[in-house]
Amino acid sequence: MVTAFAFHIQEVYNAFLEVLREEEEVRLMCTGDEEVENNERMEEEMAKGEVILGELLRMAVKLDYSDEIGRRKVFAVVSEYRSEFSDAANVLHLTLFER
């Protein structure tokens, strides 16, 4: 169960990274009205990704980590997330301990 959930978190995380990369490319290429329209769309996509990823991490806290492979996979995904984003520690803390 934990292993499947960890792979789902990884999938959502990868999609979130893709949106961030697209946003960076669009910001570099677009000007004027195109930029405003694309920025709004990208901000919405990033917000969705953050919410989904945050909720998955909240659910992950409640899982049974007796599955060694799943535990390692979740740890790897969270470690990758923390290394990718400089403020990830604060985001993870807020995500996991907010409620």
Buried (B, 14 or more C-beta within 10 A) or exposed (E): EBBEBBBBBBEBBEBBBEBBEBBEEBEEEBEEEEEEEBBEBBEEBBEEBBEBBBEBBBEBEEBEEEBEEBBBBBEEBBEBBBEEBEEBEEBBEEBBEEE
